[in-house]
């Protein structure tokens, strides 16, 4: 199974000018450096909701050994890090990283289909982060597998990939979805729970969940 490195940055000051400066720098300097050192940047987004000023990117590796090799090579790129330090003189950048591993329902085929699908306009994405109870990770994975098929058949959400934390918070499970109809339907209040048969068992194993809406950045392969 693939290994993912999830990277989040918070840019300050919290202004469009500062964020645009970061995005331009990432596109012109960081992404080419990643390509030079064999890093597969599959997606990058601006997060909306909650604290402002955050982006998130997702790097894919064949294994932890492959990740360590690529990141060690990137770490020796003096031109890149000199440019990063210059940028830090203009804006503040907070970085949070998390190593994860794909889970059974987040198949390579789903990710490849999302990467290959053409879109005239950037698609809307949703990130669901679930915290499972002790011993609840595997049952939660099984429950969400059923939910994925239901969402696919209804055309409500399309799963891109899913991964569990490997180095970081224990028992954390993350699902990346495309929202074909945008976030509007997700934000409406609707009484009742048509997915109760799936959600109730899931909540026994994953009692906490956070949702983030995301918009692709220009250098994201997932648009």
DAJO-V138365 format. One record per residue. RES is the residue in one small letter. NEAR is the number of other C-alpha atoms within 12 Angstrom. D_CENTER is the distance of its C-alpha to the mean C-alpha in Angstrom with 1 decimal. Layout:
((RES | NEAR | D_CENTER) (RES | NEAR | D_CENTER))
This chain:
((x | 22 | 16.6) (x | 31 | 14.0) (x | 33 | 12.7) (x | 39 | 9.2) (x | 39 | 9.1) (x | 36 | 6.3) (x | 26 | 8.3) (x | 25 | 9.0) (x | 31 | 12.3) (x | 28 | 14.7) (x | 32 | 17.4) (x | 27 | 21.0) (x | 21 | 23.2) (x | 21 | 21.1) (x | 17 | 22.5) (x | 18 | 21.5) (x | 16 | 23.7) (x | 25 | 21.9) (x | 30 | 18.4) (x | 23 | 19.9) (x | 25 | 21.5) (x | 36 | 18.3) (x | 34 | 16.7) (x | 19 | 20.0) (x | 26 | 20.2) (x | 28 | 16.8) (x | 22 | 17.8) (x | 19 | 21.4) (x | 24 | 21.2) (x | 29 | 18.0) (x | 30 | 16.7) (x | 21 | 20.2) (x | 29 | 20.5) (x | 29 | 17.4) (x | 21 | 19.1) (x | 20 | 22.4) (x | 24 | 21.1) (x | 23 | 19.5) (x | 30 | 15.8) (x | 31 | 13.6) (x | 34 | 11.0) (x | 33 | 9.4) (x | 38 | 7.3) (x | 35 | 7.6) (x | 38 | 7.9) (x | 37 | 10.3) (x | 29 | 9.8) (x | 22 | 12.9) (x | 19 | 14.9) (x | 13 | 15.8) (x | 15 | 16.4) (x | 20 | 16.6) (x | 31 | 15.7) (x | 38 | 12.1) (x | 39 | 9.6) (x | 38 | 6.2) (x | 40 | 6.1) (x | 39 | 5.5) (x | 37 | 9.1) (x | 36 | 10.9) (x | 29 | 14.3) (x | 23 | 17.2) (x | 21 | 17.9) (x | 23 | 18.0) (x | 13 | 21.2) (x | 22 | 19.7) (x | 28 | 16.9) (x | 22 | 19.8) (x | 18 | 21.9) (x | 28 | 19.6) (x | 25 | 18.6) (x | 17 | 22.3) (x | 20 | 23.3) (x | 24 | 21.1) (x | 21 | 22.5) (x | 17 | 25.9) (x | 21 | 25.3) (x | 13 | 27.6) (x | 16 | 27.4) (x | 25 | 23.7) (x | 17 | 24.1) (x | 16 | 27.2) (x | 20 | 25.4) (x | 25 | 22.6) (x | 16 | 25.5) (x | 16 | 27.2) (x | 25 | 24.2) (x | 20 | 24.0) (x | 13 | 27.6) (x | 19 | 26.6) (x | 27 | 23.5) (x | 24 | 21.9) (x | 27 | 18.5) (x | 19 | 17.0) (x | 18 | 14.4) (x | 18 | 12.6) (x | 23 | 11.3) (x | 28 | 10.5) (x | 32 | 11.6) (x | 36 | 10.7) (x | 37 | 12.3) (x | 34 | 11.8) (x | 31 | 14.0) (x | 28 | 16.8) (x | 32 | 15.7) (x | 35 | 12.5) (x | 24 | 14.9) (x | 26 | 15.0) (x | 17 | 17.0) (x | 25 | 14.4) (x | 30 | 11.9) (x | 19 | 15.0) (x | 19 | 16.3) (x | 29 | 13.4) (x | 23 | 13.7) (x | 15 | 17.5) (x | 19 | 17.8) (x | 14 | 19.5) (x | 15 | 19.0) (x | 7 | 21.5) (x | 14 | 19.2) (x | 25 | 15.5) (x | 32 | 14.0) (x | 32 | 12.6) (x | 38 | 9.2) (x | 39 | 8.7) (x | 37 | 6.4) (x | 29 | 9.1) (x | 26 | 9.6) (x | 34 | 13.1) (x | 30 | 15.6) (x | 29 | 18.1) (x | 23 | 21.8) (x | 16 | 23.7) (x | 16 | 24.0) (x | 25 | 21.8) (x | 30 | 18.8) (x | 23 | 20.5) (x | 24 | 22.1) (x | 38 | 18.8) (x | 35 | 17.3) (x | 24 | 20.6) (x | 29 | 20.6) (x | 36 | 17.1) (x | 26 | 18.3) (x | 23 | 21.1) (x | 29 | 19.0) (x | 33 | 16.9) (x | 20 | 20.3) (x | 21 | 21.6) (x | 22 | 18.9) (x | 20 | 19.3) (x | 13 | 23.0) (x | 15 | 23.0) (x | 17 | 20.8) (x | 23 | 19.0) (x | 30 | 15.4) (x | 34 | 14.1) (x | 40 | 11.7) (x | 40 | 9.6) (x | 43 | 8.7) (x | 39 | 8.8) (x | 41 | 9.3) (x | 39 | 11.6) (x | 29 | 12.1) (x | 25 | 14.7) (x | 19 | 15.6) (x | 17 | 15.0) (x | 19 | 15.6) (x | 20 | 17.4) (x | 30 | 16.6) (x | 38 | 13.1) (x | 44 | 11.3) (x | 43 | 7.9) (x | 41 | 7.9) (x | 41 | 6.0) (x | 37 | 9.2) (x | 39 | 11.3) (x | 31 | 14.0) (x | 25 | 17.1) (x | 19 | 19.2) (x | 24 | 17.0) (x | 25 | 16.5) (x | 14 | 20.3) (x | 13 | 20.9) (x | 19 | 18.4) (x | 14 | 20.1) (x | 9 | 23.6) (x | 9 | 25.6) (x | 9 | 27.0) (x | 7 | 29.5) (x | 7 | 29.3) (x | 11 | 26.7) (x | 13 | 27.0) (x | 20 | 24.4) (x | 13 | 26.3) (x | 16 | 27.2) (x | 26 | 23.7) (x | 24 | 22.3) (x | 18 | 25.2) (x | 21 | 25.0) (x | 30 | 21.2) (x | 25 | 22.0) (x | 22 | 24.5) (x | 29 | 21.9) (x | 33 | 18.9) (x | 23 | 20.7) (x | 21 | 17.9) (x | 22 | 14.9) (x | 19 | 12.9) (x | 24 | 11.5) (x | 33 | 9.7) (x | 31 | 10.4) (x | 34 | 8.8) (x | 33 | 11.0) (x | 29 | 10.6) (x | 32 | 12.4) (x | 23 | 15.4) (x | 30 | 14.4) (x | 28 | 11.2) (x | 30 | 12.4) (x | 37 | 10.5) (x | 28 | 12.8))
